[in-house]
Each structure stands twice: as structure tokens, then as C-alpha cells.
């Protein structure tokens, strides 16, 4: 599913800039919020979001500095900022009061964002599903750390070289191989005068201290949690999924055989079924 018609038709003015978002499904259905990771956007959730929208009110958003949301010099797009912005969005959507708590599904560093909002900022969820998430130290490959440490240098690459780098980097997150149109859709926001510096900016600001601040508190989580992991993930090995599930009281672990890091693209149907069962 290439999702050429995927559009975020609402704008929220957050503390870190304009955020683009959309909602699918009946307004009175139980709410579910989907969080993407890096270097992705809500686009990776399109298939799952549409499947869940038959039964739920599904909220999707591009984090500040990502996808269709605002990108600018000096912008705070750190994991700390994203956690605060997520709390702001929950309030904007009316999902903070007693009985209004959403179920939350997070991927990659969206997991850290959701966990920070819950543990540090008091965000309340009905259920929490974590798919191939950034949550346990150490994280970040040597190449990823190099890109962050030398963000200014890489930011000066000729556009064609930069596009090639981003394309190869994103392509490595799938075991099955991304459809060419999907790959280009994921690469495009990171290109051009606005996108290229934004790509290196968000990497430079992603620091392990943001997971270190919460890692010791996972034992405090008391809501139902599903940890879901693609077994072929070369970015964050499946052993991290086992370890995370062991750290959260009562968490269930579900493995998706053969799927890599971008499990939404490698196994969208299986992931949708797993999530639907958990959310129900």
C-alpha cells in the first residue's frame, strides 16, 4: 500500500513548532494514538491506521521536525521536546480527562516519547503497545552516532549525495524491501533546503540521556503493555524486545517472524491483527 493520498489535514501550534495531524474513524469511537519514530513520519502507519479506524478513532501526527510538520533552524526536536509536545496534543484532542484516556501505539523512538510523556509528564493511557522501540541503552549504531556528531559537515553534502545517503539508510530498515514509491515518500521530507539540515538536526539532538532518565522507572508502569518486535530487526535487535518486556510488569511479548525494524511495512496485516486483538 503506497498511500499516495495520505494527508494530515489539521495543524496544531505546539511549543516546538507547527504539528500536522489527522484523525480517522468515527468521532465517538474509542481513541487510539499512533506515534512514529525516526527517520519516519505518520506515513508508515497508514495501513495500520486505516485498519484500526473500522473500530477506533485513530489519531496520527508528524512530530516537530518530521514529515509534514515544521522544520527550522534552532528548533528543539529532542526526545524531551517530543514528549512535551505529545502531552500538549493529548490535551488538544481532549484525551486527558478521566475516562478519556487513549490507547497508544508507538514505534522506534516514538516509544521513548510515549514512555517519557507517561512517566515524566503524567500522561495517562488505557493501553500501550511498543513496536521495535528505542527504550533501552545503549542505542544508536556507530553510523548513526557519526551522523549526529558531524551534523554540520553532512549538512553541507551536495543534494544528490545526501539523498542517496538517506535512501540507503531508510532502505536498510526493511527485510522484504520497500516499494520504490514508499521509499521515495519516506526520503522526500529530508531533502531540499529545509529537509536536509532537519535530517541531521534530529539525529544530533537524539541523546541516550533521554532514555537513561526513564529506564529505571519501567517497573512503575501499571497499565496493560504489549511489546511487539520484528525478529529480523537489524537496527534494534529482538533481544531488546525480550529485555524490555521483562522490565515492564505484566507486559506481553509478541514476535513477528521475518519482519525487520519497519514492521509496519514488512508485516502490516499481521501487525494490524496483533494490535487489534490487544486494543480490544
C-alpha positions as CSV (number, residue, x, y, z in Angstrom):
1,X,0.0,0.0,0.0
2,X,1.8,3.1,-1.2
3,X,-0.7,5.5,0.3
4,X,-0.4,8.4,-2.2
5,X,-3.5,10.0,-0.7
6,X,-2.1,10.1,2.8
7,X,-2.6,13.7,4.1
8,X,-2.6,15.3,7.5
9,X,-5.3,18.0,7.3
10,X,-5.0,19.6,10.7
11,X,-2.4,21.9,12.3
12,X,-1.5,22.4,15.9
13,X,0.8,25.1,17.2
14,X,3.0,23.3,19.7
15,X,5.8,24.5,21.9
16,X,8.3,23.1,19.2
17,X,6.5,24.4,16.1
18,X,3.6,23.5,13.9
19,X,2.5,19.9,14.0
20,X,0.4,18.4,11.3
21,X,-2.1,15.7,12.3
22,X,-5.2,13.8,11.2
23,X,-7.9,11.6,12.7
24,X,-9.5,8.6,11.1
25,X,-12.7,6.7,12.2
26,X,-15.9,7.7,13.9
27,X,-15.5,10.6,16.4
28,X,-17.3,8.7,19.1
29,X,-15.2,5.5,18.8
30,X,-12.5,4.6,21.4
31,X,-9.4,6.7,20.8
32,X,-6.1,5.3,19.7
33,X,-2.9,7.4,19.1
34,X,-0.1,6.2,16.8
35,X,3.5,7.5,17.2
36,X,6.2,7.2,14.6
37,X,9.9,7.1,15.0
38,X,13.0,8.3,13.2
39,X,13.6,9.0,10.3
40,X,10.0,8.3,9.5
41,X,6.6,10.0,9.8
42,X,3.0,9.1,10.3
43,X,3.0,7.8,6.8
44,X,4.4,4.5,8.0
45,X,1.2,3.9,10.0
46,X,-1.2,4.5,7.0
47,X,-2.1,0.8,6.6
48,X,-2.5,0.1,10.3
49,X,-4.4,3.3,10.9
50,X,-6.9,2.6,8.2
51,X,-7.4,-1.0,9.5
52,X,-7.9,0.2,13.1
53,X,-10.2,3.0,12.0
54,X,-13.0,0.5,11.5
55,X,-13.3,0.2,15.3
56,X,-11.4,3.2,16.7
57,X,-10.9,6.9,16.4
58,X,-7.3,6.9,15.3
59,X,-5.1,9.9,15.7
60,X,-1.8,10.3,13.7
61,X,0.7,13.1,13.7
62,X,4.1,14.1,12.4
63,X,6.4,15.1,15.2
64,X,8.0,18.6,15.0
65,X,10.9,18.4,12.6
66,X,9.5,15.3,10.8
67,X,7.3,14.6,7.8
68,X,4.8,17.4,7.0
69,X,5.4,19.3,10.3
70,X,7.5,22.4,10.7
71,X,11.3,22.2,10.2
72,X,13.5,25.1,11.1
73,X,16.9,26.1,12.3
74,X,17.2,26.3,16.1
75,X,14.2,24.0,16.6
76,X,14.1,21.7,19.6
77,X,13.2,18.3,18.2
78,X,14.8,16.3,21.0
79,X,13.1,13.4,22.6
80,X,12.4,15.6,25.7
81,X,10.6,18.1,23.5
82,X,8.6,15.4,21.6
83,X,7.4,14.1,24.9
84,X,6.2,17.5,26.0
85,X,4.5,18.1,22.6
86,X,2.7,14.8,22.8
87,X,1.2,15.8,26.1
88,X,0.1,19.1,24.5
89,X,-1.5,17.2,21.7
90,X,-3.4,14.9,24.0
91,X,-4.8,18.0,25.7
92,X,-5.7,19.5,22.3
93,X,-7.5,16.3,21.4
94,X,-9.4,16.1,24.7
95,X,-7.7,12.8,25.7
96,X,-6.5,13.7,29.2
97,X,-9.6,13.5,31.4
98,X,-10.9,10.6,33.5
99,X,-12.3,8.0,31.1
100,X,-10.9,9.8,28.0
101,X,-7.5,8.1,28.1
102,X,-6.4,6.7,24.7
103,X,-4.7,3.5,23.8
104,X,-1.2,4.4,22.5
105,X,0.8,2.5,19.9
106,X,4.4,3.6,19.4
107,X,7.3,2.7,17.1
108,X,11.0,3.3,17.3
109,X,11.8,6.5,19.3
110,X,8.0,7.1,19.5
111,X,8.3,4.5,22.3
112,X,10.6,6.8,24.2
113,X,8.3,9.7,23.6
114,X,5.2,7.8,24.8
115,X,7.1,6.5,27.9
116,X,8.5,9.9,28.8
117,X,5.1,11.5,28.5
118,X,3.6,8.8,30.8
119,X,6.4,8.6,33.4
120,X,7.6,12.2,33.5
121,X,4.6,14.3,32.5
122,X,1.7,12.2,33.8
123,X,0.1,11.3,30.5
124,X,-2.5,8.6,31.1
125,X,-3.1,5.7,28.6
126,X,-5.7,2.9,28.5
127,X,-3.2,0.6,27.0
128,X,0.3,0.9,25.5
129,X,1.8,-1.1,22.6
130,X,5.5,-0.7,21.9
131,X,6.8,-1.9,18.5
132,X,10.6,-2.2,17.9
133,X,11.1,0.8,20.2
134,X,14.0,2.9,21.4
135,X,13.8,2.3,25.2
136,X,16.9,0.6,26.5
137,X,20.6,1.7,26.4
138,X,22.8,1.5,24.5
139,X,21.2,2.6,21.3
140,X,22.3,4.2,18.1
141,X,24.7,2.5,15.6
142,X,28.2,3.8,15.0
143,X,27.0,5.3,11.7
144,X,24.0,6.9,13.4
145,X,26.3,8.5,16.1
146,X,28.7,9.7,13.4
147,X,25.9,11.5,11.5
148,X,24.9,13.2,14.7
149,X,28.4,14.2,15.8
150,X,29.2,15.6,12.3
151,X,25.8,17.0,11.5
152,X,27.2,20.3,10.3
153,X,29.6,18.5,7.9
154,X,27.0,16.1,6.5
155,X,24.5,19.0,6.2
156,X,26.8,20.5,3.5
157,X,26.8,17.4,1.3
158,X,25.6,18.1,-2.3
159,X,21.9,17.4,-2.5
160,X,22.2,14.3,-4.7
161,X,24.8,12.7,-2.3
162,X,22.6,13.5,0.7
163,X,19.5,12.0,-1.0
164,X,21.5,8.8,-1.8
165,X,22.7,8.5,1.8
166,X,19.2,8.9,3.2
167,X,17.7,6.5,0.7
168,X,20.2,3.8,1.6
169,X,19.8,4.4,5.3
170,X,16.0,4.1,5.2
171,X,16.1,1.1,2.8
172,X,18.0,-0.8,5.5
173,X,15.0,-0.8,7.8
174,X,13.1,-3.4,5.8
175,X,13.7,-7.1,5.4
176,X,11.3,-7.5,2.5
177,X,12.4,-4.3,0.7
178,X,10.4,-1.2,0.5
179,X,8.2,-0.4,-2.6
180,X,10.1,2.3,-4.6
181,X,7.2,4.7,-4.2
182,X,7.1,4.1,-0.4
183,X,10.9,4.6,-0.1
184,X,10.7,7.9,-2.0
185,X,7.8,9.1,0.1
186,X,10.0,8.5,3.2
187,X,13.1,10.1,1.7
188,X,11.5,13.2,0.3
189,X,10.8,15.2,3.5
190,X,14.6,15.0,4.3
191,X,15.7,16.6,1.0
192,X,16.0,20.2,-0.1
193,X,16.9,23.4,1.7
194,X,14.6,22.7,4.6
195,X,14.7,18.9,4.8
196,X,18.5,18.2,4.6
197,X,19.5,20.2,7.7
198,X,16.4,18.8,9.5
199,X,17.6,15.3,8.9
200,X,20.9,15.8,10.7
201,X,19.4,18.1,13.3
202,X,17.1,15.5,14.7
203,X,19.9,12.9,14.8
204,X,22.2,15.4,16.6
205,X,19.6,16.0,19.3
206,X,18.7,12.3,19.9
207,X,20.8,11.6,23.0
208,X,20.8,8.5,25.1
209,X,20.2,10.5,28.2
210,X,16.6,10.8,27.3
211,X,16.1,7.1,27.8
212,X,18.5,6.9,30.7
213,X,16.2,9.3,32.6
214,X,13.3,6.9,32.4
215,X,14.8,3.4,32.1
216,X,14.9,2.8,35.8
217,X,11.2,3.6,36.1
218,X,9.7,1.0,33.8
219,X,8.8,-1.1,36.8
220,X,6.3,1.6,37.8
221,X,4.2,1.1,34.7
222,X,0.9,-0.5,35.8
223,X,-1.2,-0.4,32.6
224,X,-1.5,-3.2,30.0
225,X,1.5,-3.3,27.8
226,X,2.3,-5.2,24.6
227,X,5.9,-5.3,23.3
228,X,5.9,-6.2,19.7
229,X,9.1,-6.9,17.7
230,X,10.1,-7.9,14.2
231,X,12.6,-10.8,14.6
232,X,14.8,-9.6,11.7
233,X,15.3,-6.1,13.1
234,X,19.0,-5.2,12.4
235,X,18.6,-1.7,13.9
236,X,17.3,-2.7,17.3
237,X,17.8,-6.5,17.8
238,X,15.0,-8.7,19.0
239,X,16.8,-9.3,22.2
240,X,15.9,-5.8,23.3
241,X,12.3,-6.7,22.9
242,X,12.7,-9.6,25.3
243,X,14.6,-7.4,27.7
244,X,12.0,-4.6,27.6
245,X,9.1,-7.0,28.2
246,X,11.0,-8.3,31.2
247,X,11.3,-4.8,32.7
248,X,7.7,-3.9,32.5
249,X,5.4,-5.7,35.0
250,X,2.9,-7.9,33.2
251,X,4.0,-6.9,29.7
252,X,3.2,-9.4,26.9
253,X,5.8,-10.0,24.1
254,X,4.7,-10.8,20.6
255,X,7.3,-11.5,17.9
256,X,6.6,-11.0,14.2
257,X,8.8,-13.5,12.3
258,X,10.8,-12.2,9.4
259,X,9.9,-8.5,9.9
260,X,12.7,-6.0,10.2
261,X,12.7,-2.6,12.0
262,X,9.9,-1.1,10.0
263,X,7.5,-3.8,10.9
264,X,4.5,-1.6,9.6
265,X,5.9,-2.1,6.1
266,X,7.2,-5.6,6.3
267,X,4.1,-7.2,8.0
268,X,1.2,-4.6,8.0
269,X,-1.6,-7.2,8.1
270,X,-0.1,-9.3,10.9
271,X,0.7,-6.2,12.9
272,X,-2.8,-4.8,12.5
273,X,-4.3,-8.1,13.7
274,X,-2.0,-8.2,16.7
275,X,-2.8,-4.6,17.6
276,X,-6.5,-5.0,17.1
277,X,-6.5,-8.0,19.5
278,X,-4.5,-6.2,22.1
279,X,-6.5,-3.0,21.9
280,X,-9.8,-4.8,22.1
